[in-house]
Amino acid sequence: ALLTWAGVEWGSMWGPWQGAFLGALVLAVYARLSALRFNIPVSTILLPCIMILVPGMGFIHFLYALQTSGIVAGTEWGLQVFMTIAAIIGGVFFGDFAAAAVINRKNEGCSHLC
């Protein structure tokens, strides 16, 4: 969880969805490597930690702005929430893909040399 937070803080320097993307990327790589190391499913680490990234308060702001200020103000919050959700999904997929590719490449190299 601390690595995820660090990724979010570092990525947030570039924008709101970039922090969520980088946090999810770091989390996915860590979850894949930990799952390999401790022989547990990736979801054991990934699912509890991903809850940190979910923009719950942003969604509440979206609903509140939609009801009180109208569609235009609500749409701005809604787009930010959905960009964050898409960034989390993209970060998890890209991080898991990158970690799996590195692990597979390492295992292929070992089987030829061992």
N, C-alpha and C positions, 0 to 999 in steps of 0.2 A: 504494500500500500504506500509505503514511503517513496519507492521508486516511481510509482504512478503520480503521486503528488508532485515530485520533483520534475517529472516530464511535463505535467500540466503547467506548472509555474514557469518553466523555461520556455515552453511553446507559446504561452500567453503573451510573451513580449511581442510576438508578431500579429496576434489577433485572437479573438475569442474561440474560433473553431480550431485554430492551429494548436492551441494548448490541449484541447480534448483529443486531437489526432495524435500528437506526440505522446501524451499520457497513455492512450490506448496502445500505441505501438510499443512503448517500453513494457507495458503490462503483458502484452501478448508474447513478446520475446522471453520475458522472465518466466511466464507461465509455462511455455514450451520447454525451456531449459530445466526448470524445476521439476516438471513432470517426468522428463527423461532421467534426471538425477535421482529422484526419489521413487520412481516407478509408480506414479499415481496419474489419474486422468487430468488432462489440461483444465477441464472445467472446474476441478476442485479449487484451483487458485484463481482462475479467470473470472468466474461468476461472482464470488463475493467481492472481489476488488473492483469489478466494473461498476458496481453500484455507486462508487465514489464519483464516477464521471457523469452519471445520468443527470441531466439538467432539470431536476424536479421543481426547483424554485422558479426557473425560467418559464416552465410550463404553467405554473400558477400565475405568474405575471401576465403571460399570454392570455389566459382565460379572464383575468381581472380587467386587463386593458380592453379586451374584446367586448366585455359587458359594459364597462363604464365609459370608455372613450370612443368606442365605435370600431368599425372594421379596419380602418386605415391604421390606427395606433396598434390594434391587436395584431395586424398582419406583420408589423415590424418585429414584435416579440416572437410571433410564430415562426417567422423565417429564421430568426436566430436560434430558436430551439431546434428546428429541424436541421439546420446546418450543423449544429453540435452533435445531434444524433447521427447524422451521416458521417461526420468526422470520426466518431467513436467506432462505428461499424467499419469504416475504411481503415482506421488504425489497427483494429484487431485483425482484420483479414490480411493486411499487408505485413504486419508484425509476425503473425503466425506463419504466413507463407515464407517470409525471409528466414525465420528461425528454422523452419522445416527444411528449407533448401540448404542451409549451412550444415545442419545435422546430417542430412542425406549425403552431401558431398564429403563430409568428414568420414562417414561410415563407408562410403564407396572407396575412398582412399585407403582406409585401414584394411579392407578386405583384400585389396590387391597387394598390400605390403606385408600383411600378417601371414 
